[in-house]
Amino acid sequence: MKWSELRKMVEEKGWYLQRHGSKHDVYRHPDKNYHIEIERHNSKEVATGLLYRIKKQAGL
């Protein structure tokens, strides 16, 4: 899965872009007390372990 596809999935679940970091975008959800960070390498593939961790944090 590419970073751009992951970003679309996260945004469809209600996460919104809070701010741009230096290398990552920080997303927040209105119902959660934490944030997730998504890299800005849209065309690159996400590493498998990292993909599962972000999906678990985002509730996908």
PQR file of N, CA, C, O and H, with PARSE charges and radii, in Angstrom:
ATOM      1  N   MET A   1       0.846  -1.169   0.000 -0.4000 1.5000
ATOM      2  CA  MET A   1       0.000   0.000   0.000 -0.0000 2.0000
ATOM      3  C   MET A   1       0.896   1.238   0.000  0.5500 1.7000
ATOM      4  O   MET A   1       1.923   1.285   0.678 -0.5500 1.4000
ATOM      5  N   LYS A   2       0.491   2.216  -0.761 -0.4000 1.5000
ATOM      6  CA  LYS A   2       1.254   3.461  -0.845 -0.0000 2.0000
ATOM      7  C   LYS A   2       0.801   4.419   0.253  0.5500 1.7000
ATOM      8  O   LYS A   2      -0.288   4.276   0.809 -0.5500 1.4000
ATOM      9  H   LYS A   2      -0.343   2.178  -1.312  0.4000 1.0000
ATOM     10  N   TRP A   3       1.650   5.395   0.555 -0.4000 1.5000
ATOM     11  CA  TRP A   3       1.336   6.389   1.593 -0.0000 2.0000
ATOM     12  C   TRP A   3       0.085   7.173   1.239  0.5500 1.7000
ATOM     13  O   TRP A   3      -0.715   7.488   2.121 -0.5500 1.4000
ATOM     14  H   TRP A   3       2.535   5.512   0.103  0.4000 1.0000
ATOM     15  N   SER A   4      -0.097   7.494  -0.035 -0.4000 1.5000
ATOM     16  CA  SER A   4      -1.269   8.270  -0.441 -0.0000 2.0000
ATOM     17  C   SER A   4      -2.555   7.477  -0.210  0.5500 1.7000
ATOM     18  O   SER A   4      -3.572   8.055   0.172 -0.5500 1.4000
ATOM     19  H   SER A   4       0.553   7.238  -0.751  0.4000 1.0000
ATOM     20  N   GLU A   5      -2.524   6.164  -0.437 -0.4000 1.5000
ATOM     21  CA  GLU A   5      -3.698   5.322  -0.203 -0.0000 2.0000
ATOM     22  C   GLU A   5      -4.012   5.239   1.288  0.5500 1.7000
ATOM     23  O   GLU A   5      -5.177   5.283   1.683 -0.5500 1.4000
ATOM     24  H   GLU A   5      -1.697   5.694  -0.748  0.4000 1.0000
ATOM     25  N   LEU A   6      -2.981   5.119   2.110 -0.4000 1.5000
ATOM     26  CA  LEU A   6      -3.171   5.079   3.554 -0.0000 2.0000
ATOM     27  C   LEU A   6      -3.768   6.386   4.059  0.5500 1.7000
ATOM     28  O   LEU A   6      -4.661   6.383   4.906 -0.5500 1.4000
ATOM     29  H   LEU A   6      -2.035   5.084   1.789  0.4000 1.0000
ATOM     30  N   ARG A   7      -3.270   7.503   3.536 -0.4000 1.5000
ATOM     31  CA  ARG A   7      -3.782   8.819   3.934 -0.0000 2.0000
ATOM     32  C   ARG A   7      -5.274   8.928   3.621  0.5500 1.7000
ATOM     33  O   ARG A   7      -6.033   9.433   4.449 -0.5500 1.4000
ATOM     34  H   ARG A   7      -2.544   7.506   2.848  0.4000 1.0000
ATOM     35  N   LYS A   8      -5.712   8.468   2.449 -0.4000 1.5000
ATOM     36  CA  LYS A   8      -7.121   8.514   2.078 -0.0000 2.0000
ATOM     37  C   LYS A   8      -7.967   7.660   3.021  0.5500 1.7000
ATOM     38  O   LYS A   8      -9.051   8.078   3.427 -0.5500 1.4000
ATOM     39  H   LYS A   8      -5.096   8.058   1.777  0.4000 1.0000
ATOM     40  N   MET A   9      -7.482   6.471   3.370 -0.4000 1.5000
ATOM     41  CA  MET A   9      -8.223   5.590   4.277 -0.0000 2.0000
ATOM     42  C   MET A   9      -8.402   6.236   5.643  0.5500 1.7000
ATOM     43  O   MET A   9      -9.484   6.171   6.228 -0.5500 1.4000
ATOM     44  H   MET A   9      -6.601   6.132   3.040  0.4000 1.0000
ATOM     45  N   VAL A  10      -7.348   6.857   6.149 -0.4000 1.5000
ATOM     46  CA  VAL A  10      -7.382   7.494   7.466 -0.0000 2.0000
ATOM     47  C   VAL A  10      -8.357   8.674   7.457  0.5500 1.7000
ATOM     48  O   VAL A  10      -9.131   8.845   8.399 -0.5500 1.4000
ATOM     49  H   VAL A  10      -6.469   6.910   5.674  0.4000 1.0000
ATOM     50  N   GLU A  11      -8.322   9.479   6.409 -0.4000 1.5000
ATOM     51  CA  GLU A  11      -9.218  10.631   6.319 -0.0000 2.0000
ATOM     52  C   GLU A  11     -10.683  10.206   6.204  0.5500 1.7000
ATOM     53  O   GLU A  11     -11.565  10.906   6.701 -0.5500 1.4000
ATOM     54  H   GLU A  11      -7.694   9.340   5.644  0.4000 1.0000
ATOM     55  N   GLU A  12     -10.949   9.085   5.564 -0.4000 1.5000
ATOM     56  CA  GLU A  12     -12.317   8.581   5.457 -0.0000 2.0000
ATOM     57  C   GLU A  12     -12.861   8.118   6.809  0.5500 1.7000
ATOM     58  O   GLU A  12     -14.075   8.095   7.010 -0.5500 1.4000
ATOM     59  H   GLU A  12     -10.233   8.516   5.160  0.4000 1.0000
ATOM     60  N   LYS A  13     -11.981   7.752   7.730 -0.4000 1.5000
ATOM     61  CA  LYS A  13     -12.386   7.320   9.066 -0.0000 2.0000
ATOM     62  C   LYS A  13     -12.577   8.488  10.028  0.5500 1.7000
ATOM     63  O   LYS A  13     -12.854   8.263  11.206 -0.5500 1.4000
ATOM     64  H   LYS A  13     -10.994   7.771   7.567  0.4000 1.0000
ATOM     65  N   GLY A  14     -12.439   9.718   9.565 -0.4000 1.5000
ATOM     66  CA  GLY A  14     -12.694  10.875  10.411 -0.0000 2.0000
ATOM     67  C   GLY A  14     -11.466  11.588  10.928  0.5500 1.7000
ATOM     68  O   GLY A  14     -11.600  12.574  11.653 -0.5500 1.4000
ATOM     69  H   GLY A  14     -12.215   9.901   8.608  0.4000 1.0000
ATOM     70  N   TRP A  15     -10.277  11.132  10.585 -0.4000 1.5000
ATOM     71  CA  TRP A  15      -9.051  11.810  10.992 -0.0000 2.0000
ATOM     72  C   TRP A  15      -8.860  13.034  10.125  0.5500 1.7000
ATOM     73  O   TRP A  15      -9.196  13.013   8.941 -0.5500 1.4000
ATOM     74  H   TRP A  15     -10.169  10.331   9.996  0.4000 1.0000
ATOM     75  N   TYR A  16      -8.327  14.101  10.695 -0.4000 1.5000
ATOM     76  CA  TYR A  16      -8.085  15.324   9.945 -0.0000 2.0000
ATOM     77  C   TYR A  16      -6.660  15.786  10.161  0.5500 1.7000
ATOM     78  O   TYR A  16      -6.041  15.485  11.181 -0.5500 1.4000
ATOM     79  H   TYR A  16      -8.054  14.118  11.657  0.4000 1.0000
ATOM     80  N   LEU A  17      -6.150  16.517   9.194 -0.4000 1.5000
ATOM     81  CA  LEU A  17      -4.780  17.033   9.250 -0.0000 2.0000
ATOM     82  C   LEU A  17      -4.722  18.164  10.263  0.5500 1.7000
ATOM     83  O   LEU A  17      -5.383  19.190  10.105 -0.5500 1.4000
ATOM     84  H   LEU A  17      -6.652  16.761   8.365  0.4000 1.0000
ATOM     85  N   GLN A  18      -3.923  17.965  11.305 -0.4000 1.5000
ATOM     86  CA  GLN A  18      -3.764  19.008  12.321 -0.0000 2.0000
ATOM     87  C   GLN A  18      -2.660  19.971  11.922  0.5500 1.7000
ATOM     88  O   GLN A  18      -2.822  21.188  12.004 -0.5500 1.4000
ATOM     89  H   GLN A  18      -3.386  17.132  11.433  0.4000 1.0000
ATOM     90  N   ARG A  19      -1.518  19.403  11.481 -0.4000 1.5000
ATOM     91  CA  ARG A  19      -0.403  20.266  11.093 -0.0000 2.0000
ATOM     92  C   ARG A  19       0.594  19.465  10.269  0.5500 1.7000
ATOM     93  O   ARG A  19       0.589  18.234  10.268 -0.5500 1.4000
ATOM     94  H   ARG A  19      -1.386  18.414  11.415  0.4000 1.0000
ATOM     95  N   HIS A  20       1.440  20.195   9.576 -0.4000 1.5000
ATOM     96  CA  HIS A  20       2.539  19.596   8.830 -0.0000 2.0000
ATOM     97  C   HIS A  20       3.768  19.616   9.723  0.5500 1.7000
ATOM     98  O   HIS A  20       4.162  20.675  10.213 -0.5500 1.4000
ATOM     99  H   HIS A  20       1.444  21.195   9.577  0.4000 1.0000
ATOM    100  N   GLY A  21       4.371  18.470   9.938 -0.4000 1.5000
ATOM    101  CA  GLY A  21       5.639  18.416  10.650 -0.0000 2.0000
ATOM    102  C   GLY A  21       6.772  18.582   9.653  0.5500 1.7000
ATOM    103  O   GLY A  21       6.537  18.922   8.493 -0.5500 1.4000
ATOM    104  H   GLY A  21       4.051  17.610   9.540  0.4000 1.0000
ATOM    105  N   SER A  22       7.989  18.346  10.094 -0.4000 1.5000
ATOM    106  CA  SER A  22       9.109  18.509   9.177 -0.0000 2.0000
ATOM    107  C   SER A  22       9.144  17.398   8.127  0.5500 1.7000
ATOM    108  O   SER A  22       9.437  17.663   6.961 -0.5500 1.4000
ATOM    109  H   SER A  22       8.179  18.070  11.036  0.4000 1.0000
ATOM    110  N   LYS A  23       8.850  16.158   8.527 -0.4000 1.5000
ATOM    111  CA  LYS A  23       8.848  15.040   7.587 -0.0000 2.0000
ATOM    112  C   LYS A  23       7.535  14.263   7.598  0.5500 1.7000
ATOM    113  O   LYS A  23       7.325  13.390   6.756 -0.5500 1.4000
ATOM    114  H   LYS A  23       8.612  15.943   9.474  0.4000 1.0000
ATOM    115  N   HIS A  24       6.664  14.569   8.533 -0.4000 1.5000
ATOM    116  CA  HIS A  24       5.407  13.848   8.679 -0.0000 2.0000
ATOM    117  C   HIS A  24       4.240  14.829   8.772  0.5500 1.7000
ATOM    118  O   HIS A  24       4.408  15.989   9.150 -0.5500 1.4000
ATOM    119  H   HIS A  24       6.835  15.278   9.217  0.4000 1.0000
ATOM    120  N   ASP A  25       3.057  14.334   8.420 -0.4000 1.5000
ATOM    121  CA  ASP A  25       1.835  15.078   8.670 -0.0000 2.0000
ATOM    122  C   ASP A  25       1.199  14.503   9.928  0.5500 1.7000
ATOM    123  O   ASP A  25       1.168  13.285  10.103 -0.5500 1.4000
ATOM    124  H   ASP A  25       2.921  13.392   8.114  0.4000 1.0000
ATOM    125  N   VAL A  26       0.698  15.351  10.794 -0.4000 1.5000
ATOM    126  CA  VAL A  26       0.110  14.924  12.060 -0.0000 2.0000
ATOM    127  C   VAL A  26      -1.406  14.979  11.931  0.5500 1.7000
ATOM    128  O   VAL A  26      -1.984  16.020  11.620 -0.5500 1.4000
ATOM    129  H   VAL A  26       0.723  16.340  10.652  0.4000 1.0000
ATOM    130  N   TYR A  27      -2.035  13.831  12.176 -0.4000 1.5000
ATOM    131  CA  TYR A  27      -3.487  13.721  12.075 -0.0000 2.0000
ATOM    132  C   TYR A  27      -4.086  13.513  13.457  0.5500 1.7000
ATOM    133  O   TYR A  27      -3.510  12.830  14.303 -0.5500 1.4000
ATOM    134  H   TYR A  27      -1.565  12.985  12.429  0.4000 1.0000
ATOM    135  N   ARG A  28      -5.266  14.121  13.674 -0.4000 1.5000
ATOM    136  CA  ARG A  28      -6.013  13.990  14.941 -0.0000 2.0000
ATOM    137  C   ARG A  28      -7.410  13.504  14.620  0.5500 1.7000
ATOM    138  O   ARG A  28      -7.895  13.645  13.497 -0.5500 1.4000
ATOM    139  H   ARG A  28      -5.733  14.676  12.987  0.4000 1.0000
ATOM    140  N   HIS A  29      -8.040  12.933  15.619 -0.4000 1.5000
ATOM    141  CA  HIS A  29      -9.431  12.493  15.517 -0.0000 2.0000
ATOM    142  C   HIS A  29     -10.190  13.139  16.665  0.5500 1.7000
ATOM    143  O   HIS A  29      -9.666  13.209  17.777 -0.5500 1.4000
ATOM    144  H   HIS A  29      -7.645  12.819  16.531  0.4000 1.0000
ATOM    145  N   PRO A  30     -11.409  13.613  16.428 -0.5600 1.5000
ATOM    146  CA  PRO A  30     -12.163  14.299  17.490  0.2800 2.0000
ATOM    147  C   PRO A  30     -12.440  13.431  18.713  0.5500 1.7000
ATOM    148  O   PRO A  30     -12.593  13.959  19.814 -0.5500 1.4000
ATOM    149  N   ASP A  31     -12.506  12.111  18.543 -0.4000 1.5000
ATOM    150  CA  ASP A  31     -12.852  11.221  19.648 -0.0000 2.0000
ATOM    151  C   ASP A  31     -11.655  10.561  20.325  0.5500 1.7000
ATOM    152  O   ASP A  31     -11.834   9.807  21.282 -0.5500 1.4000
ATOM    153  H   ASP A  31     -12.381  11.683  17.648  0.4000 1.0000
ATOM    154  N   LYS A  32     -10.452  10.823  19.854 -0.4000 1.5000
ATOM    155  CA  LYS A  32      -9.249  10.171  20.391 -0.0000 2.0000
ATOM    156  C   LYS A  32      -8.371  11.187  21.107  0.5500 1.7000
ATOM    157  O   LYS A  32      -8.398  12.375  20.787 -0.5500 1.4000
ATOM    158  H   LYS A  32     -10.306  11.435  19.077  0.4000 1.0000
ATOM    159  N   ASN A  33      -7.590  10.715  22.080 -0.4000 1.5000
ATOM    160  CA  ASN A  33      -6.682  11.581  22.842 -0.0000 2.0000
ATOM    161  C   ASN A  33      -5.249  11.542  22.324  0.5500 1.7000
ATOM    162  O   ASN A  33      -4.337  12.015  23.001 -0.5500 1.4000
ATOM    163  H   ASN A  33      -7.568   9.750  22.340  0.4000 1.0000
ATOM    164  N   TYR A  34      -5.045  11.000  21.166 -0.4000 1.5000
ATOM    165  CA  TYR A  34      -3.688  10.883  20.624 -0.0000 2.0000
ATOM    166  C   TYR A  34      -3.708  11.266  19.149  0.5500 1.7000
ATOM    167  O   TYR A  34      -4.770  11.487  18.567 -0.5500 1.4000
ATOM    168  H   TYR A  34      -5.786  10.615  20.616  0.4000 1.0000
ATOM    169  N   HIS A  35      -2.526  11.340  18.557 -0.4000 1.5000
ATOM    170  CA  HIS A  35      -2.403  11.671  17.144 -0.0000 2.0000
ATOM    171  C   HIS A  35      -1.645  10.556  16.435  0.5500 1.7000
ATOM    172  O   HIS A  35      -1.000   9.730  17.081 -0.5500 1.4000
ATOM    173  H   HIS A  35      -1.664  11.160  19.030  0.4000 1.0000
ATOM    174  N   ILE A  36      -1.722  10.535  15.125 -0.4000 1.5000
ATOM    175  CA  ILE A  36      -0.912   9.622  14.329 -0.0000 2.0000
ATOM    176  C   ILE A  36      -0.113  10.450  13.336  0.5500 1.7000
ATOM    177  O   ILE A  36      -0.538  11.528  12.921 -0.5500 1.4000
ATOM    178  H   ILE A  36      -2.245  11.207  14.601  0.4000 1.0000
ATOM    179  N   GLU A  37       1.040   9.935  12.965 -0.4000 1.5000
ATOM    180  CA  GLU A  37       1.911  10.630  12.028 -0.0000 2.0000
ATOM    181  C   GLU A  37       2.019   9.816  10.749  0.5500 1.7000
ATOM    182  O   GLU A  37       2.279   8.613  10.779 -0.5500 1.4000
ATOM    183  H   GLU A  37       1.385   9.059  13.302  0.4000 1.0000
ATOM    184  N   ILE A  38       1.815  10.490   9.631 -0.4000 1.5000
ATOM    185  CA  ILE A  38       1.892   9.844   8.323 -0.0000 2.0000
ATOM    186  C   ILE A  38       2.942  10.571   7.504  0.5500 1.7000
ATOM    187  O   ILE A  38       2.913  11.795   7.375 -0.5500 1.4000
ATOM    188  H   ILE A  38       1.604  11.467   9.607  0.4000 1.0000
ATOM    189  N   GLU A  39       3.870   9.802   6.953 -0.4000 1.5000
ATOM    190  CA  GLU A  39       4.946  10.394   6.157 -0.0000 2.0000
ATOM    191  C   GLU A  39       4.401  10.988   4.864  0.5500 1.7000
ATOM    192  O   GLU A  39       3.303  10.646   4.428 -0.5500 1.4000
ATOM    193  H   GLU A  39       3.894   8.807   7.059  0.4000 1.0000
ATOM    194  N   ARG A  40       5.171  11.873   4.261 -0.4000 1.5000
ATOM    195  CA  ARG A  40       4.766  12.515   3.010 -0.0000 2.0000
ATOM    196  C   ARG A  40       5.511  11.937   1.814  0.5500 1.7000
ATOM    197  O   ARG A  40       6.007  12.688   0.975 -0.5500 1.4000
ATOM    198  H   ARG A  40       6.064  12.151   4.616  0.4000 1.0000
ATOM    199  N   HIS A  41       5.595  10.621   1.727 -0.4000 1.5000
ATOM    200  CA  HIS A  41       6.215   9.950   0.589 -0.0000 2.0000
ATOM    201  C   HIS A  41       5.096   9.263  -0.180  0.5500 1.7000
ATOM    202  O   HIS A  41       4.989   8.037  -0.158 -0.5500 1.4000
ATOM    203  H   HIS A  41       5.192  10.011   2.410  0.4000 1.0000
ATOM    204  N   ASN A  42       4.272  10.033  -0.850 -0.4000 1.5000
ATOM    205  CA  ASN A  42       3.024   9.538  -1.427 -0.0000 2.0000
ATOM    206  C   ASN A  42       3.183   8.338  -2.344  0.5500 1.7000
ATOM    207  O   ASN A  42       2.354   7.429  -2.297 -0.5500 1.4000
ATOM    208  H   ASN A  42       4.359  11.029  -0.868  0.4000 1.0000
ATOM    209  N   SER A  43       4.207   8.300  -3.168 -0.4000 1.5000
ATOM    210  CA  SER A  43       4.325   7.225  -4.145 -0.0000 2.0000
ATOM    211  C   SER A  43       5.087   6.004  -3.621  0.5500 1.7000
ATOM    212  O   SER A  43       5.115   4.971  -4.291 -0.5500 1.4000
ATOM    213  H   SER A  43       4.881   9.039  -3.206  0.4000 1.0000
ATOM    214  N   LYS A  44       5.696   6.098  -2.460 -0.4000 1.5000
ATOM    215  CA  LYS A  44       6.450   4.972  -1.896 -0.0000 2.0000
ATOM    216  C   LYS A  44       5.525   4.028  -1.146  0.5500 1.7000
ATOM    217  O   LYS A  44       4.451   4.419  -0.688 -0.5500 1.4000
ATOM    218  H   LYS A  44       5.674   6.937  -1.916  0.4000 1.0000
ATOM    219  N   GLU A  45       5.952   2.795  -1.031 -0.4000 1.5000
ATOM    220  CA  GLU A  45       5.207   1.782  -0.297 -0.0000 2.0000
ATOM    221  C   GLU A  45       5.468   1.919   1.204  0.5500 1.7000
ATOM    222  O   GLU A  45       6.564   2.286   1.628 -0.5500 1.4000
ATOM    223  H   GLU A  45       6.824   2.477  -1.403  0.4000 1.0000
ATOM    224  N   VAL A  46       4.447   1.619   1.989 -0.4000 1.5000
ATOM    225  CA  VAL A  46       4.567   1.649   3.442 -0.0000 2.0000
ATOM    226  C   VAL A  46       5.107   0.291   3.885  0.5500 1.7000
ATOM    227  O   VAL A  46       4.640  -0.739   3.397 -0.5500 1.4000
ATOM    228  H   VAL A  46       3.557   1.321   1.644  0.4000 1.0000
ATOM    229  N   ALA A  47       6.075   0.265   4.796 -0.4000 1.5000
ATOM    230  CA  ALA A  47       6.592  -0.988   5.327 -0.0000 2.0000
ATOM    231  C   ALA A  47       5.467  -1.735   6.045  0.5500 1.7000
ATOM    232  O   ALA A  47       4.604  -1.109   6.661 -0.5500 1.4000
ATOM    233  H   ALA A  47       6.454   1.101   5.192  0.4000 1.0000
ATOM    234  N   THR A  48       5.471  -3.056   5.972 -0.4000 1.5000
ATOM    235  CA  THR A  48       4.380  -3.872   6.483 -0.0000 2.0000
ATOM    236  C   THR A  48       4.102  -3.649   7.959  0.5500 1.7000
ATOM    237  O   THR A  48       2.950  -3.449   8.343 -0.5500 1.4000
ATOM    238  H   THR A  48       6.172  -3.564   5.472  0.4000 1.0000
ATOM    239  N   GLY A  49       5.123  -3.679   8.786 -0.4000 1.5000
ATOM    240  CA  GLY A  49       4.926  -3.491  10.223 -0.0000 2.0000
ATOM    241  C   GLY A  49       4.388  -2.120  10.555  0.5500 1.7000
ATOM    242  O   GLY A  49       3.516  -1.982  11.413 -0.5500 1.4000
ATOM    243  H   GLY A  49       6.059  -3.841   8.473  0.4000 1.0000
ATOM    244  N   LEU A  50       4.894  -1.112   9.889 -0.4000 1.5000
ATOM    245  CA  LEU A  50       4.440   0.263  10.105 -0.0000 2.0000
ATOM    246  C   LEU A  50       2.994   0.428   9.641  0.5500 1.7000
ATOM    247  O   LEU A  50       2.206   1.124  10.283 -0.5500 1.4000
ATOM    248  H   LEU A  50       5.603  -1.224   9.193  0.4000 1.0000
ATOM    249  N   LEU A  51       2.652  -0.209   8.536 -0.4000 1.5000
ATOM    250  CA  LEU A  51       1.283  -0.156   8.035 -0.0000 2.0000
ATOM    251  C   LEU A  51       0.309  -0.725   9.058  0.5500 1.7000
ATOM    252  O   LEU A  51      -0.724  -0.115   9.334 -0.5500 1.4000
ATOM    253  H   LEU A  51       3.291  -0.775   8.015  0.4000 1.0000
ATOM    254  N   TYR A  52       0.626  -1.883   9.623 -0.4000 1.5000
ATOM    255  CA  TYR A  52      -0.253  -2.500  10.620 -0.0000 2.0000
ATOM    256  C   TYR A  52      -0.369  -1.649  11.875  0.5500 1.7000
ATOM    257  O   TYR A  52      -1.445  -1.563  12.468 -0.5500 1.4000
ATOM    258  H   TYR A  52       1.465  -2.379   9.399  0.4000 1.0000
ATOM    259  N   ARG A  53       0.730  -1.018  12.289 -0.4000 1.5000
ATOM    260  CA  ARG A  53       0.697  -0.167  13.484 -0.0000 2.0000
ATOM    261  C   ARG A  53      -0.190   1.055  13.273  0.5500 1.7000
ATOM    262  O   ARG A  53      -0.996   1.392  14.140 -0.5500 1.4000
ATOM    263  H   ARG A  53       1.604  -1.088  11.808  0.4000 1.0000
ATOM    264  N   ILE A  54      -0.049   1.718  12.130 -0.4000 1.5000
ATOM    265  CA  ILE A  54      -0.861   2.906  11.859 -0.0000 2.0000
ATOM    266  C   ILE A  54      -2.323   2.518  11.705  0.5500 1.7000
ATOM    267  O   ILE A  54      -3.202   3.226  12.197 -0.5500 1.4000
ATOM    268  H   ILE A  54       0.606   1.444  11.426  0.4000 1.0000
ATOM    269  N   LYS A  55      -2.602   1.401  11.029 -0.4000 1.5000
ATOM    270  CA  LYS A  55      -3.990   0.957  10.860 -0.0000 2.0000
ATOM    271  C   LYS A  55      -4.631   0.629  12.212  0.5500 1.7000
ATOM    272  O   LYS A  55      -5.811   0.907  12.425 -0.5500 1.4000
ATOM    273  H   LYS A  55      -1.889   0.826  10.629  0.4000 1.0000
ATOM    274  N   LYS A  56      -3.868   0.049  13.106 -0.4000 1.5000
ATOM    275  CA  LYS A  56      -4.390  -0.277  14.441 -0.0000 2.0000
ATOM    276  C   LYS A  56      -4.669   1.001  15.216  0.5500 1.7000
ATOM    277  O   LYS A  56      -5.713   1.109  15.860 -0.5500 1.4000
ATOM    278  H   LYS A  56      -2.909  -0.177  12.934  0.4000 1.0000
ATOM    279  N   GLN A  57      -3.765   1.970  15.171 -0.4000 1.5000
ATOM    280  CA  GLN A  57      -3.955   3.244  15.856 -0.0000 2.0000
ATOM    281  C   GLN A  57      -5.160   3.995  15.313  0.5500 1.7000
ATOM    282  O   GLN A  57      -5.894   4.627  16.073 -0.5500 1.4000
ATOM    283  H   GLN A  57      -2.918   1.883  14.648  0.4000 1.0000
ATOM    284  N   ALA A  58      -5.368   3.930  13.997 -0.4000 1.5000
ATOM    285  CA  ALA A  58      -6.447   4.671  13.361 -0.0000 2.0000
ATOM    286  C   ALA A  58      -7.784   3.945  13.445  0.5500 1.7000
ATOM    287  O   ALA A  58      -8.820   4.527  13.122 -0.5500 1.4000
ATOM    288  H   ALA A  58      -4.771   3.417  13.380  0.4000 1.0000
ATOM    289  N   GLY A  59      -7.780   2.694  13.871 -0.4000 1.5000
ATOM    290  CA  GLY A  59      -9.012   1.931  13.973 -0.0000 2.0000
ATOM    291  C   GLY A  59      -9.515   1.413  12.647  0.5500 1.7000
ATOM    292  O   GLY A  59     -10.723   1.318  12.435 -0.5500 1.4000
ATOM    293  H   GLY A  59      -6.939   2.221  14.134  0.4000 1.0000
ATOM    294  N   LEU A  60      -8.605   1.076  11.751 -0.4000 1.5000
ATOM    295  CA  LEU A  60      -8.994   0.553  10.431 -0.0000 2.0000
ATOM    296  C   LEU A  60      -9.068  -0.947  10.450  0.5500 1.7000
ATOM    297  O   LEU A  60      -9.379  -1.564   9.431 -0.5500 1.4000
ATOM    298  H   LEU A  60      -7.623   1.153  11.923  0.4000 1.0000
TER
END
